[in-house]
Amino acid sequence: MDIKQKILKFLDRNLVLWKEIVTEVRESIDDLNTEQLEGVYDVLVDLDAKQTTALQNKLKETPWFFTEMEALVSKEMYEKHIKEESKEKELIEKWLLEQLS
């Protein structure tokens, strides 16, 4: 596997980089020379190691980490859904009041 493929593999399994950064790296990867590609690869390997270590430490500390994360995401999605429904309800109520005026 060449260095570009290795970089793309890391980007595909990325958990911590912002989507915009991943997109920018993907778009500029062809413009980099071998030395620059190796630098990017080294940073990604280091980031991956730190990411793995952090997750392992978190799981030692909190074995139910993924359950908590799932519950948090579910709660956030529920709150977002309720907020959207409330906004829609308010718009409908406003429209009805306008129609009755």
Secondary structure, 3 states (H helix, E strand, C coil): CCHHHHHHHHHHCCCCCCHHHHHHHHHHHHHCCHHHHHHHHHHHHHHHHHHHHHHHHHHHHCCCHHHHHHHHHHHHHHHHHHHHHHHHHHHHHHHHHHHHC
